Amino acid sequence: MLAQEFGPERDQAMAGPLGLFVTVFLVVVTIFLIRGMNKHVRRLNERVAREAAAAEAAARPAEDDTPRT
């Protein structure tokens, strides 16, 4: 049986500097996106906690003003 030739030769199949550049670029962009989303989520969590505390503080005096019998 004859071996089938499939694809380019090994020395022609190397990715080269363009492949390295694209890979490094995608990794750097992914890192910046993750950092940006972490900052956004952290600020969002702080804002939600502040709003919940303000709502709780606003609800407390209304409960304390009710007359008890």
PyMOL Python script that loads the backbone (N, CA, C, O; Angstrom):
from pymol import cmd

cmd.read_pdbstr("""\
ATOM      1  N   MET A   1       0.832  -1.191   0.000  1.00  0.00           N
ATOM      2  CA  MET A   1       0.000   0.000   0.000  1.00  0.00           C
ATOM      3  C   MET A   1       0.872   1.249   0.000  1.00  0.00           C
ATOM      4  O   MET A   1       1.929   1.298   0.629  1.00  0.00           O
ATOM      5  N   LEU A   2       0.413   2.220  -0.698  1.00  0.00           N
ATOM      6  CA  LEU A   2       1.118   3.488  -0.745  1.00  0.00           C
ATOM      7  C   LEU A   2       0.602   4.401   0.357  1.00  0.00           C
ATOM      8  O   LEU A   2      -0.600   4.470   0.616  1.00  0.00           O
ATOM      9  N   ALA A   3       1.521   5.096   0.995  1.00  0.00           N
ATOM     10  CA  ALA A   3       1.123   6.055   2.024  1.00  0.00           C
ATOM     11  C   ALA A   3       0.536   7.289   1.347  1.00  0.00           C
ATOM     12  O   ALA A   3       1.078   7.787   0.360  1.00  0.00           O
ATOM     13  N   GLN A   4      -0.555   7.764   1.879  1.00  0.00           N
ATOM     14  CA  GLN A   4      -1.183   8.942   1.297  1.00  0.00           C
ATOM     15  C   GLN A   4      -0.483  10.204   1.777  1.00  0.00           C
ATOM     16  O   GLN A   4      -0.123  10.319   2.949  1.00  0.00           O
ATOM     17  N   GLU A   5      -0.297  11.127   0.884  1.00  0.00           N
ATOM     18  CA  GLU A   5       0.246  12.428   1.240  1.00  0.00           C
ATOM     19  C   GLU A   5      -0.923  13.321   1.632  1.00  0.00           C
ATOM     20  O   GLU A   5      -1.834  13.548   0.836  1.00  0.00           O
ATOM     21  N   PHE A   6      -0.893  13.819   2.843  1.00  0.00           N
ATOM     22  CA  PHE A   6      -1.992  14.646   3.332  1.00  0.00           C
ATOM     23  C   PHE A   6      -1.418  15.919   3.914  1.00  0.00           C
ATOM     24  O   PHE A   6      -0.657  15.869   4.880  1.00  0.00           O
ATOM     25  N   GLY A   7      -1.763  17.040   3.356  1.00  0.00           N
ATOM     26  CA  GLY A   7      -1.337  18.326   3.881  1.00  0.00           C
ATOM     27  C   GLY A   7       0.065  18.691   3.446  1.00  0.00           C
ATOM     28  O   GLY A   7       0.733  17.913   2.764  1.00  0.00           O
ATOM     29  N   PRO A   8       0.521  19.889   3.842  1.00  0.00           N
ATOM     30  CA  PRO A   8       1.848  20.352   3.444  1.00  0.00           C
ATOM     31  C   PRO A   8       2.951  19.627   4.215  1.00  0.00           C
ATOM     32  O   PRO A   8       2.699  18.949   5.211  1.00  0.00           O
ATOM     33  N   GLU A   9       4.159  19.789   3.732  1.00  0.00           N
ATOM     34  CA  GLU A   9       5.317  19.229   4.428  1.00  0.00           C
ATOM     35  C   GLU A   9       5.503  19.930   5.768  1.00  0.00           C
ATOM     36  O   GLU A   9       4.987  21.028   5.976  1.00  0.00           O
ATOM     37  N   ARG A  10       6.235  19.298   6.671  1.00  0.00           N
ATOM     38  CA  ARG A  10       6.410  19.844   8.024  1.00  0.00           C
ATOM     39  C   ARG A  10       7.061  21.225   8.000  1.00  0.00           C
ATOM     40  O   ARG A  10       6.629  22.107   8.742  1.00  0.00           O
ATOM     41  N   ASP A  11       8.064  21.438   7.192  1.00  0.00           N
ATOM     42  CA  ASP A  11       8.737  22.732   7.186  1.00  0.00           C
ATOM     43  C   ASP A  11       7.868  23.833   6.575  1.00  0.00           C
ATOM     44  O   ASP A  11       8.145  25.014   6.783  1.00  0.00           O
ATOM     45  N   GLN A  12       6.842  23.477   5.838  1.00  0.00           N
ATOM     46  CA  GLN A  12       5.935  24.466   5.283  1.00  0.00           C
ATOM     47  C   GLN A  12       4.746  24.743   6.200  1.00  0.00           C
ATOM     48  O   GLN A  12       4.009  25.705   5.978  1.00  0.00           O
ATOM     49  N   ALA A  13       4.551  23.924   7.214  1.00  0.00           N
ATOM     50  CA  ALA A  13       3.366  24.029   8.061  1.00  0.00           C
ATOM     51  C   ALA A  13       3.600  24.839   9.328  1.00  0.00           C
ATOM     52  O   ALA A  13       2.707  24.919  10.172  1.00  0.00           O
ATOM     53  N   MET A  14       4.747  25.426   9.481  1.00  0.00           N
ATOM     54  CA  MET A  14       5.025  26.212  10.684  1.00  0.00           C
ATOM     55  C   MET A  14       4.167  27.481  10.693  1.00  0.00           C
ATOM     56  O   MET A  14       3.888  28.063   9.644  1.00  0.00           O
ATOM     57  N   ALA A  15       3.761  27.892  11.879  1.00  0.00           N
ATOM     58  CA  ALA A  15       2.871  29.039  11.999  1.00  0.00           C
ATOM     59  C   ALA A  15       3.582  30.345  11.672  1.00  0.00           C
ATOM     60  O   ALA A  15       3.027  31.191  10.970  1.00  0.00           O
ATOM     61  N   GLY A  16       4.771  30.516  12.159  1.00  0.00           N
ATOM     62  CA  GLY A  16       5.523  31.729  11.850  1.00  0.00           C
ATOM     63  C   GLY A  16       5.220  32.859  12.808  1.00  0.00           C
ATOM     64  O   GLY A  16       4.437  32.697  13.744  1.00  0.00           O
ATOM     65  N   PRO A  17       5.835  33.997  12.577  1.00  0.00           N
ATOM     66  CA  PRO A  17       5.686  35.133  13.485  1.00  0.00           C
ATOM     67  C   PRO A  17       4.285  35.732  13.485  1.00  0.00           C
ATOM     68  O   PRO A  17       3.854  36.286  14.497  1.00  0.00           O
ATOM     69  N   LEU A  18       3.571  35.633  12.376  1.00  0.00           N
ATOM     70  CA  LEU A  18       2.216  36.188  12.342  1.00  0.00           C
ATOM     71  C   LEU A  18       1.296  35.403  13.283  1.00  0.00           C
ATOM     72  O   LEU A  18       0.476  36.000  13.981  1.00  0.00           O
ATOM     73  N   GLY A  19       1.421  34.101  13.307  1.00  0.00           N
ATOM     74  CA  GLY A  19       0.623  33.285  14.225  1.00  0.00           C
ATOM     75  C   GLY A  19       0.941  33.609  15.671  1.00  0.00           C
ATOM     76  O   GLY A  19       0.038  33.678  16.505  1.00  0.00           O
ATOM     77  N   LEU A  20       2.220  33.809  15.981  1.00  0.00           N
ATOM     78  CA  LEU A  20       2.625  34.182  17.335  1.00  0.00           C
ATOM     79  C   LEU A  20       2.031  35.535  17.707  1.00  0.00           C
ATOM     80  O   LEU A  20       1.515  35.706  18.812  1.00  0.00           O
ATOM     81  N   PHE A  21       2.103  36.494  16.791  1.00  0.00           N
ATOM     82  CA  PHE A  21       1.559  37.823  17.061  1.00  0.00           C
ATOM     83  C   PHE A  21       0.060  37.756  17.331  1.00  0.00           C
ATOM     84  O   PHE A  21      -0.424  38.373  18.280  1.00  0.00           O
ATOM     85  N   VAL A  22      -0.670  37.023  16.517  1.00  0.00           N
ATOM     86  CA  VAL A  22      -2.122  36.910  16.698  1.00  0.00           C
ATOM     87  C   VAL A  22      -2.445  36.254  18.032  1.00  0.00           C
ATOM     88  O   VAL A  22      -3.356  36.696  18.732  1.00  0.00           O
ATOM     89  N   THR A  23      -1.714  35.208  18.394  1.00  0.00           N
ATOM     90  CA  THR A  23      -1.956  34.516  19.658  1.00  0.00           C
ATOM     91  C   THR A  23      -1.678  35.428  20.849  1.00  0.00           C
ATOM     92  O   THR A  23      -2.486  35.507  21.775  1.00  0.00           O
ATOM     93  N   VAL A  24      -0.545  36.112  20.828  1.00  0.00           N
ATOM     94  CA  VAL A  24      -0.194  37.025  21.934  1.00  0.00           C
ATOM     95  C   VAL A  24      -1.204  38.166  22.011  1.00  0.00           C
ATOM     96  O   VAL A  24      -1.611  38.562  23.103  1.00  0.00           O
ATOM     97  N   PHE A  25      -1.606  38.690  20.871  1.00  0.00           N
ATOM     98  CA  PHE A  25      -2.589  39.772  20.847  1.00  0.00           C
ATOM     99  C   PHE A  25      -3.905  39.324  21.473  1.00  0.00           C
ATOM    100  O   PHE A  25      -4.487  40.057  22.273  1.00  0.00           O
ATOM    101  N   LEU A  26      -4.380  38.133  21.122  1.00  0.00           N
ATOM    102  CA  LEU A  26      -5.635  37.635  21.691  1.00  0.00           C
ATOM    103  C   LEU A  26      -5.521  37.403  23.199  1.00  0.00           C
ATOM    104  O   LEU A  26      -6.469  37.663  23.939  1.00  0.00           O
ATOM    105  N   VAL A  27      -4.381  36.922  23.649  1.00  0.00           N
ATOM    106  CA  VAL A  27      -4.184  36.712  25.092  1.00  0.00           C
ATOM    107  C   VAL A  27      -4.202  38.054  25.825  1.00  0.00           C
ATOM    108  O   VAL A  27      -4.846  38.179  26.867  1.00  0.00           O
ATOM    109  N   VAL A  28      -3.507  39.052  25.294  1.00  0.00           N
ATOM    110  CA  VAL A  28      -3.456  40.372  25.947  1.00  0.00           C
ATOM    111  C   VAL A  28      -4.844  41.012  25.967  1.00  0.00           C
ATOM    112  O   VAL A  28      -5.249  41.570  26.987  1.00  0.00           O
ATOM    113  N   VAL A  29      -5.571  40.938  24.864  1.00  0.00           N
ATOM    114  CA  VAL A  29      -6.920  41.514  24.812  1.00  0.00           C
ATOM    115  C   VAL A  29      -7.833  40.806  25.803  1.00  0.00           C
ATOM    116  O   VAL A  29      -8.640  41.453  26.471  1.00  0.00           O
ATOM    117  N   THR A  30      -7.715  39.484  25.907  1.00  0.00           N
ATOM    118  CA  THR A  30      -8.537  38.731  26.865  1.00  0.00           C
ATOM    119  C   THR A  30      -8.228  39.147  28.293  1.00  0.00           C
ATOM    120  O   THR A  30      -9.139  39.297  29.107  1.00  0.00           O
ATOM    121  N   ILE A  31      -6.958  39.334  28.602  1.00  0.00           N
ATOM    122  CA  ILE A  31      -6.572  39.759  29.959  1.00  0.00           C
ATOM    123  C   ILE A  31      -7.176  41.126  30.274  1.00  0.00           C
ATOM    124  O   ILE A  31      -7.719  41.322  31.361  1.00  0.00           O
ATOM    125  N   PHE A  32      -7.087  42.075  29.337  1.00  0.00           N
ATOM    126  CA  PHE A  32      -7.660  43.405  29.575  1.00  0.00           C
ATOM    127  C   PHE A  32      -9.182  43.348  29.710  1.00  0.00           C
ATOM    128  O   PHE A  32      -9.751  44.070  30.530  1.00  0.00           O
ATOM    129  N   LEU A  33      -9.845  42.513  28.929  1.00  0.00           N
ATOM    130  CA  LEU A  33     -11.292  42.374  29.054  1.00  0.00           C
ATOM    131  C   LEU A  33     -11.689  41.798  30.409  1.00  0.00           C
ATOM    132  O   LEU A  33     -12.657  42.253  31.019  1.00  0.00           O
ATOM    133  N   ILE A  34     -10.953  40.810  30.876  1.00  0.00           N
ATOM    134  CA  ILE A  34     -11.249  40.216  32.184  1.00  0.00           C
ATOM    135  C   ILE A  34     -11.036  41.234  33.291  1.00  0.00           C
ATOM    136  O   ILE A  34     -11.853  41.338  34.206  1.00  0.00           O
ATOM    137  N   ARG A  35      -9.937  41.990  33.216  1.00  0.00           N
ATOM    138  CA  ARG A  35      -9.684  43.005  34.246  1.00  0.00           C
ATOM    139  C   ARG A  35     -10.765  44.072  34.249  1.00  0.00           C
ATOM    140  O   ARG A  35     -11.215  44.496  35.313  1.00  0.00           O
ATOM    141  N   GLY A  36     -11.184  44.509  33.069  1.00  0.00           N
ATOM    142  CA  GLY A  36     -12.233  45.527  32.976  1.00  0.00           C
ATOM    143  C   GLY A  36     -13.559  45.021  33.533  1.00  0.00           C
ATOM    144  O   GLY A  36     -14.255  45.749  34.240  1.00  0.00           O
ATOM    145  N   MET A  37     -13.907  43.791  33.221  1.00  0.00           N
ATOM    146  CA  MET A  37     -15.162  43.238  33.748  1.00  0.00           C
ATOM    147  C   MET A  37     -15.091  43.061  35.257  1.00  0.00           C
ATOM    148  O   MET A  37     -16.087  43.279  35.947  1.00  0.00           O
ATOM    149  N   ASN A  38     -13.932  42.670  35.785  1.00  0.00           N
ATOM    150  CA  ASN A  38     -13.796  42.542  37.240  1.00  0.00           C
ATOM    151  C   ASN A  38     -14.001  43.888  37.928  1.00  0.00           C
ATOM    152  O   ASN A  38     -14.657  43.962  38.967  1.00  0.00           O
ATOM    153  N   LYS A  39     -13.442  44.950  37.354  1.00  0.00           N
ATOM    154  CA  LYS A  39     -13.645  46.291  37.927  1.00  0.00           C
ATOM    155  C   LYS A  39     -15.117  46.684  37.874  1.00  0.00           C
ATOM    156  O   LYS A  39     -15.658  47.232  38.834  1.00  0.00           O
ATOM    157  N   HIS A  40     -15.751  46.401  36.753  1.00  0.00           N
ATOM    158  CA  HIS A  40     -17.158  46.750  36.589  1.00  0.00           C
ATOM    159  C   HIS A  40     -18.034  45.995  37.582  1.00  0.00           C
ATOM    160  O   HIS A  40     -18.917  46.590  38.200  1.00  0.00           O
ATOM    161  N   VAL A  41     -17.808  44.714  37.742  1.00  0.00           N
ATOM    162  CA  VAL A  41     -18.605  43.908  38.666  1.00  0.00           C
ATOM    163  C   VAL A  41     -18.359  44.343  40.105  1.00  0.00           C
ATOM    164  O   VAL A  41     -19.289  44.381  40.911  1.00  0.00           O
ATOM    165  N   ARG A  42     -17.114  44.670  40.430  1.00  0.00           N
ATOM    166  CA  ARG A  42     -16.807  45.126  41.797  1.00  0.00           C
ATOM    167  C   ARG A  42     -17.556  46.421  42.103  1.00  0.00           C
ATOM    168  O   ARG A  42     -18.139  46.561  43.178  1.00  0.00           O
ATOM    169  N   ARG A  43     -17.543  47.379  41.153  1.00  0.00           N
ATOM    170  CA  ARG A  43     -18.272  48.637  41.368  1.00  0.00           C
ATOM    171  C   ARG A  43     -19.774  48.407  41.438  1.00  0.00           C
ATOM    172  O   ARG A  43     -20.470  49.057  42.218  1.00  0.00           O
ATOM    173  N   LEU A  44     -20.272  47.485  40.627  1.00  0.00           N
ATOM    174  CA  LEU A  44     -21.698  47.175  40.632  1.00  0.00           C
ATOM    175  C   LEU A  44     -22.104  46.566  41.975  1.00  0.00           C
ATOM    176  O   LEU A  44     -23.146  46.926  42.522  1.00  0.00           O
ATOM    177  N   ASN A  45     -21.305  45.657  42.506  1.00  0.00           N
ATOM    178  CA  ASN A  45     -21.605  45.052  43.801  1.00  0.00           C
ATOM    179  C   ASN A  45     -21.602  46.093  44.919  1.00  0.00           C
ATOM    180  O   ASN A  45     -22.449  46.048  45.811  1.00  0.00           O
ATOM    181  N   GLU A  46     -20.651  47.030  44.874  1.00  0.00           N
ATOM    182  CA  GLU A  46     -20.611  48.082  45.888  1.00  0.00           C
ATOM    183  C   GLU A  46     -21.847  48.968  45.796  1.00  0.00           C
ATOM    184  O   GLU A  46     -22.411  49.358  46.818  1.00  0.00           O
ATOM    185  N   ARG A  47     -22.271  49.290  44.567  1.00  0.00           N
ATOM    186  CA  ARG A  47     -23.450  50.142  44.398  1.00  0.00           C
ATOM    187  C   ARG A  47     -24.702  49.430  44.878  1.00  0.00           C
ATOM    188  O   ARG A  47     -25.551  50.045  45.523  1.00  0.00           O
ATOM    189  N   VAL A  48     -24.832  48.157  44.580  1.00  0.00           N
ATOM    190  CA  VAL A  48     -26.002  47.401  45.029  1.00  0.00           C
ATOM    191  C   VAL A  48     -26.024  47.322  46.554  1.00  0.00           C
ATOM    192  O   VAL A  48     -27.089  47.442  47.161  1.00  0.00           O
ATOM    193  N   ALA A  49     -24.875  47.126  47.173  1.00  0.00           N
ATOM    194  CA  ALA A  49     -24.810  47.068  48.634  1.00  0.00           C
ATOM    195  C   ALA A  49     -25.196  48.415  49.246  1.00  0.00           C
ATOM    196  O   ALA A  49     -25.909  48.457  50.249  1.00  0.00           O
ATOM    197  N   ARG A  50     -24.727  49.523  48.643  1.00  0.00           N
ATOM    198  CA  ARG A  50     -25.089  50.855  49.163  1.00  0.00           C
ATOM    199  C   ARG A  50     -26.583  51.102  49.031  1.00  0.00           C
ATOM    200  O   ARG A  50     -27.215  51.614  49.955  1.00  0.00           O
ATOM    201  N   GLU A  51     -27.156  50.733  47.867  1.00  0.00           N
ATOM    202  CA  GLU A  51     -28.587  50.952  47.665  1.00  0.00           C
ATOM    203  C   GLU A  51     -29.420  50.079  48.603  1.00  0.00           C
ATOM    204  O   GLU A  51     -30.467  50.512  49.085  1.00  0.00           O
ATOM    205  N   ALA A  52     -28.967  48.868  48.861  1.00  0.00           N
ATOM    206  CA  ALA A  52     -29.690  47.991  49.786  1.00  0.00           C
ATOM    207  C   ALA A  52     -29.625  48.544  51.206  1.00  0.00           C
ATOM    208  O   ALA A  52     -30.613  48.493  51.939  1.00  0.00           O
ATOM    209  N   ALA A  53     -28.478  49.066  51.592  1.00  0.00           N
ATOM    210  CA  ALA A  53     -28.343  49.652  52.929  1.00  0.00           C
ATOM    211  C   ALA A  53     -29.207  50.899  53.054  1.00  0.00           C
ATOM    212  O   ALA A  53     -29.820  51.122  54.097  1.00  0.00           O
ATOM    213  N   ALA A  54     -29.262  51.708  52.010  1.00  0.00           N
ATOM    214  CA  ALA A  54     -30.094  52.918  52.048  1.00  0.00           C
ATOM    215  C   ALA A  54     -31.572  52.550  52.106  1.00  0.00           C
ATOM    216  O   ALA A  54     -32.340  53.189  52.825  1.00  0.00           O
ATOM    217  N   ALA A  55     -31.976  51.534  51.362  1.00  0.00           N
ATOM    218  CA  ALA A  55     -33.373  51.102  51.387  1.00  0.00           C
ATOM    219  C   ALA A  55     -33.737  50.522  52.746  1.00  0.00           C
ATOM    220  O   ALA A  55     -34.841  50.742  53.244  1.00  0.00           O
ATOM    221  N   GLU A  56     -32.821  49.792  53.337  1.00  0.00           N
ATOM    222  CA  GLU A  56     -33.067  49.223  54.663  1.00  0.00           C
ATOM    223  C   GLU A  56     -33.156  50.320  55.717  1.00  0.00           C
ATOM    224  O   GLU A  56     -33.995  50.258  56.616  1.00  0.00           O
ATOM    225  N   ALA A  57     -32.283  51.330  55.602  1.00  0.00           N
ATOM    226  CA  ALA A  57     -32.310  52.438  56.551  1.00  0.00           C
ATOM    227  C   ALA A  57     -33.589  53.257  56.377  1.00  0.00           C
ATOM    228  O   ALA A  57     -34.136  53.757  57.360  1.00  0.00           O
ATOM    229  N   ALA A  58     -34.065  53.397  55.165  1.00  0.00           N
ATOM    230  CA  ALA A  58     -35.291  54.143  54.932  1.00  0.00           C
ATOM    231  C   ALA A  58     -36.510  53.372  55.430  1.00  0.00           C
ATOM    232  O   ALA A  58     -37.496  53.979  55.847  1.00  0.00           O
ATOM    233  N   ALA A  59     -36.455  52.069  55.393  1.00  0.00           N
ATOM    234  CA  ALA A  59     -37.589  51.254  55.828  1.00  0.00           C
ATOM    235  C   ALA A  59     -37.644  51.128  57.346  1.00  0.00           C
ATOM    236  O   ALA A  59     -38.726  50.948  57.907  1.00  0.00           O
ATOM    237  N   ARG A  60     -36.521  51.216  58.010  1.00  0.00           N
ATOM    238  CA  ARG A  60     -36.487  51.046  59.457  1.00  0.00           C
ATOM    239  C   ARG A  60     -37.274  52.110  60.224  1.00  0.00           C
ATOM    240  O   ARG A  60     -38.063  51.747  61.096  1.00  0.00           O
ATOM    241  N   PRO A  61     -37.100  53.396  59.946  1.00  0.00           N
ATOM    242  CA  PRO A  61     -37.874  54.385  60.711  1.00  0.00           C
ATOM    243  C   PRO A  61     -39.383  54.229  60.493  1.00  0.00           C
ATOM    244  O   PRO A  61     -40.162  54.507  61.405  1.00  0.00           O
ATOM    245  N   ALA A  62     -39.797  53.804  59.341  1.00  0.00           N
ATOM    246  CA  ALA A  62     -41.224  53.610  59.093  1.00  0.00           C
ATOM    247  C   ALA A  62     -41.761  52.491  59.980  1.00  0.00           C
ATOM    248  O   ALA A  62     -42.901  52.567  60.438  1.00  0.00           O
ATOM    249  N   GLU A  63     -40.981  51.480  60.226  1.00  0.00           N
ATOM    250  CA  GLU A  63     -41.409  50.386  61.094  1.00  0.00           C
ATOM    251  C   GLU A  63     -41.412  50.821  62.557  1.00  0.00           C
ATOM    252  O   GLU A  63     -42.264  50.383  63.330  1.00  0.00           O
ATOM    253  N   ASP A  64     -40.459  51.685  62.946  1.00  0.00           N
ATOM    254  CA  ASP A  64     -40.386  52.116  64.329  1.00  0.00           C
ATOM    255  C   ASP A  64     -41.478  53.122  64.697  1.00  0.00           C
ATOM    256  O   ASP A  64     -41.805  53.253  65.876  1.00  0.00           O
ATOM    257  N   ASP A  65     -42.049  53.833  63.728  1.00  0.00           N
ATOM    258  CA  ASP A  65     -43.079  54.826  63.995  1.00  0.00           C
ATOM    259  C   ASP A  65     -44.443  54.235  64.253  1.00  0.00           C
ATOM    260  O   ASP A  65     -45.332  54.945  64.723  1.00  0.00           O
ATOM    261  N   THR A  66     -44.642  52.979  63.969  1.00  0.00           N
ATOM    262  CA  THR A  66     -45.959  52.378  64.150  1.00  0.00           C
ATOM    263  C   THR A  66     -46.244  52.228  65.640  1.00  0.00           C
ATOM    264  O   THR A  66     -45.393  51.734  66.379  1.00  0.00           O
ATOM    265  N   PRO A  67     -47.424  52.646  66.095  1.00  0.00           N
ATOM    266  CA  PRO A  67     -47.741  52.525  67.498  1.00  0.00           C
ATOM    267  C   PRO A  67     -47.991  51.066  67.902  1.00  0.00           C
ATOM    268  O   PRO A  67     -48.593  50.287  67.162  1.00  0.00           O
ATOM    269  N   ARG A  68     -47.518  50.735  69.073  1.00  0.00           N
ATOM    270  CA  ARG A  68     -47.697  49.376  69.578  1.00  0.00           C
ATOM    271  C   ARG A  68     -48.819  49.385  70.622  1.00  0.00           C
ATOM    272  O   ARG A  68     -48.896  50.294  71.450  1.00  0.00           O
ATOM    273  N   THR A  69     -49.656  48.405  70.579  1.00  0.00           N
ATOM    274  CA  THR A  69     -50.759  48.361  71.555  1.00  0.00           C
ATOM    275  C   THR A  69     -50.604  47.223  72.486  1.00  0.00           C
ATOM    276  O   THR A  69     -51.438  47.032  73.371  1.00  0.00           O
TER     277      THR A  69
END
""", "prot")
cmd.dss("prot")
cmd.show_as("cartoon", "prot")
cmd.util.cbc("prot")
cmd.orient("prot")
